[in-house]
Amino acid sequence: MQLTITKAKKLKEHPNDDSLSFGTIFTDHMFNMDYNPEQGWHNPRIEPYSSINFDPSTMVLHYGQAIFEGLKAFSTESGSIQMFRPKENISRFNKSAHLLCIPELDEAFHFDILKQFINIERDWVPKAPGTALYIRPTIIATDAYLGVRASHTYRFFIILSPVGAYYAEGFNPVKIWVTKSHVRAVPGGMGEAKTPGNYAASLYAGEEATKNGYTQVLWLDGVERKYVEEVGSMNIFFVIDDEVITPMLNGSILPGITRDSVIALAKNWNLKISEKKISIDEVLKANDSGKLQEIFGTGTAAVISPVGELKYGDRVIKIDDGKVGPMALKFFNAITDIQYGRVEDSMGWIEKV
């Protein structure tokens, strides 16, 4: 397919790097491509960032058939731009597409488009420490039809946003609240897909957490309501008696790219690392016995997010006196050093733009 490029006639003013928040500013252009059964994926184009107009009956608005991804591009001290594990994100995008009955994309084409698009917007990649260009590929169902079935037509688009820290706390411990009353996903459902409905399912409990002074919700399994699964926007890790533990993937947990990176680094460092079922009672018992050393979340947006406080029912526990733990700091430094090109990429995770 031939990529068409239409440059914006009027460019936006760039924000100061030190004033960036998360997901509020978007670059001059966007990528668009369409799908129909006759032509397949076709008409790839980079064009000025603009609104997308749809019929009120467009299926994504009524039935939620959509997927998205989130990854980042970074500016290095040498002035080059690089992405962190984009091929893993592209592969996960297709897995989500399969689960949502959306036509899959050619992964090599998707990767090439990402590089071309970021090159066009390379002046938007911020340079200040801790900043990045956030990349949001999305597919939505576009049939104008009211009826429960998979759409026949789709729009694939990518937008870019220069970002700072995801959490206002920055790399400081956050407080998480374990919900007893709500579930986000169950095995056999959509929990392992990156689809908007999963995030809509988290909103009510998230509002409750915020009202109680907590940053995020820690979800338990939807069947027995006792096994830890993930936080709203992160996978979760525990350090118990020098063992790094994360819940095993079970069909209702998103297979995070940063989660996988932490596991790979832990194995590379010969740490004791386990993917297994772990109950909230086990976590509390480990805390009571003095064996719970750290809790931290992992995700593209925050990279590593230390947890300083956890609330479950009437129990409130402080983790490591509310400080950043050495394991969280070690993983954070290792991953961000690779992302920003401060160390050699011995893991083969970097793709130059």
N, C-alpha and C positions, 0 to 999 in steps of 0.2 A: 504493500500500500504506500502511496505517495503522501507524505506529510505536507499539509498546507500551513504556511505561517503568515499571519496577518498581524502586523505590529500596531500597538496602540498609538494613536495620534497625540494623545496627551498623557504624560507619565505622572504618576503620583509622587507626592513628596515622601521621602524616606524618613522614618522615625529615628530618633537617637537610640543607639544600642542599649544604653543604660536605662531607658524608659520602657523597654519592651515588657509586656505581660504575656499571656498565652491565648492565641486564637482570636485576636481582635482586629488584626491588620492583615490585608491580603495584597499580593503583588499585582503588577500591571496586567498580567495575562493568565489565561487558564487553558487547559487542554480539554478538548471534547472529541468524542467518537460515538458513533451510533451503531445499533444492531437491529436488523430485521431478518426474518427467515430466508428471504430471497437473496440478500447480499451478504449475510453474516455481519461480522464487524467491519465497518467501512467508514470512509470520510474522516480520517484522523486529522485534527487541526489544532493549532495553537493560535488563539485569537484574544482580543482584549477581554479582560475580566468583566463579566456582565451578569445580569439576572437571567434565570432560565424560566421561560414562560410555559405553563402547562394548562391543559384543560382541567376544569374542576373534578372531572371523573378519573383523572390519571391514577393508575392502579397503586403506585407507591404511596399515595396520600391516604388510601383506604385500607390497604392490606399489608403495607410495610415491607414489600419485597425489595430489599436493598442490602448492600454490603459496603464496607469501607476498610481502609487500612490507615496506619499512621507510622511514618518513619521520618528520619531527619537527614539533612545535609549539613556539614560543618565546614567552617573556614579554618585552615591551619595557619601556623605562624609563617610558613613559607608563602602563603597567599593562594595555595591550591584549595580546591573544594572536594570533599569526599563524602560518600554515603556510608552508613553503617548497616551491613547485612541486608541490603535491599532485595536480594534474590530470595531470601527467606520470607520477607514480607509479600513479595509477588507470588510465591508458592502458596502462602497461607490465604492470600486473596482468592486464588482459584479454588482452594478447598472450601472456603466460605461460599463461593459461587455455586459449587456443586451441591452444597447443603440447601441452598435457597433456590435451586432449579434455574440458575442464571447461566447463560452460555459462558464458557471459560475463555480466557484470553491467551494468546500466544505469549509465553513468558519472556522469550528473547525480545520480542517486539515491545512489550511493556517496559522492559529494562532499558532498551534503546531510547524509547520516548522519554523516560524519566531523565536520562542524561541530557538529551537535547533540550528539554524544557528547562531544566535547572541551569544549563549553560546560557540560555536566553535571559534568565532572571538572576544571573550570578551576582549582580550588584546588590541584590536584595539579601544575600546571605550575610547575616550580621557577624561582626568580628570580635565583639567583647566576650570575655570569659563567661561560660555558662549559657551563651545564646546559640541559636541554630535556626535553620530554615526548616519548618515543619511541613511535611508533604502529606496531603490527604487525597489518595485515590478513592473514588466512589463509583458504584454502579447502582442505578435506580430503574425500576420498572416504569415504562412510559405508555403502555396501552391506555387509551381512553375507554374504559370499560368497567362496569360494576358487576362483579361476579368473582367468586373465589376460584382462581386458577393461576398458573404461572403466566406472566405476561409474554407476549410474542415480540415486543420491542423493548429496547433498553438504551439508556444513555450512560456512557462511561466518561467521567470527567476527573480532572486532577486540579486542585487548587493548592497554593503555596502561601505560607504565613511565617514571617520572621517572629521568633518567640524568645521569651526569657524563661524564668523558672515557672513550672506548672503550679506548684504550691506557693502560697504567700510566705510560708515558713522557710522556703528555700531548702538547703540541705541541713535541716534541723529536724529533730524528731516530731512526728505528727501523732495525733491522738485518734485511735480507731474504736469504733463501737460495734459490738457483736450483736446482730439482731436475732431475737428469738421468734419473732412474729412473722417475718417475711422470708421468702426464698426468691432467688434470681433465676435459677435454671435447674433442670434435672437431666440425668443421663437419658439419651435418646431424644433430647430436645435441641435447642439452638445454642446452648451455652458455649460450645466450642467454636461457633462461628462469630465473626466480627460483624454483627448486624445491629441496626439501630434498636430493634426491639429489646435486645439484652440490656441496653443502657436505659431505655424507658422503664424496664422492670425494676431498675435500681433506684429510681428517683424518689419514691415515697419514703423508703427507709433512709435514703440519703438526707432527705429533709428533716426527718426525725433526729438523725445523728447531729446535723448542724444545729438544730434547736437545743440540743443537749451539750453543745460545745465540742463536738468531735468532727474531725476532718473527713473521715471516710467510714464506710460500713464494711465490716468483715462478715462475709456470707458463710453460713453453714450449709451442709448438703440438704437437698430438698426432700429427702425421703425420711431419714432418721433424725434430722435436725441436730446432729452432734459432731459431724466431721467437718473440719475446716476446709474451705474451698479456695476462695480468693477475695481480694478487696475490690471495691467498685471499679477502679481503673488500674489495678495492679495485681500481679501474682504475689503470693506471700511466702516468706521464709522464716524459719525459726532456728536459732542456734541453741541447742540443748545439750549440755554436757559435752561440749566441743564437737558436736555433730550438727551439720547443716541439713535441715529437713524442709522439704516443700511438699505440699499435697501432690499426689500422683495424678496425672491426666486421666480423666474418667468419662469424658464425653460431655461434661457440663462445665469444664474449666477451659478458659482460653489458653491455647499453647503459646505463651508469650515469647517473643524473640529475646528480650532481655532476660527472662527466666532461663531460657536455654543457654544464654551466654554465661550466666552465673554458674550454672551446673557444669558447663564445659571448663570454665576457669577453675572451679573447685577441684575437678578431677585432675586438671593440669598441675595444680598445686599439691596434689596428693592429700587433700582434705577428706574427711569422712563426710560424704554427701549421700543423702537418701531421698528418693521420691516414694512416698508412701502415704497411706491414710493416717491422719493424726486428728484426734478429737480435741474439742475445746477443753474437755476435762483433763486430758493429758497435758495440755499447755498450762492450765492452772496448777495442776499437781507439780509440774516441773518448776513453776515459779515458787510454790510453797516450799519445795525442797532445796531451793537455791540453785537449781540446775539450768533454769531458763536464763540464758546470757543475753540474747538479742532477739528482736523481731524486726524485719525490714521488708518493704515491698519492692517490686521490680516492675518497670514498665518503660515504654519509649519516652513518654512525656517527662517523667521525673528521674529516670534511670534507676537510682536507688533511693528509697525513701525510708529512713529509719523510723521506727515506731517507739515512742516514749511512754505511751499509756494505752491500756486496753481496758474496756469496760464490758462486762458480761453480766447481765442481770444486776444484782446488787454488788457484784465484785468489781473493784477497780484496782488494777495492778500497775505499778510503775516498773518499767523495764530499764535496768542499768541506770537507775536514778534519773531517768529522763534524758540521758546523754546519748550522743552518737557512739555506737559500739565500734570496736576495732574491725570486726568482720565486715560490717556495712561499709565502713570507710575504705577498707582494702578493695572491695569489689567496685565501689564508686570510682576510686582513683584509677583502677586498672581499666575499666570500661571507658571512662571519659578520656584518659590518656591516649587510648587507641583511637577514639572518635575524633579527637582534635589533633592527632598526628604528633603528639608529644613523645611517643615511644614507637618502636617498631611494631608493626602488626604481625605478631608471630602466630596469630590464630587464623589469618586469612579472611578477615571479616570486612575489610575496607575495599570499597570500589571507588576509584577516582572518577571525577566528572570531567 
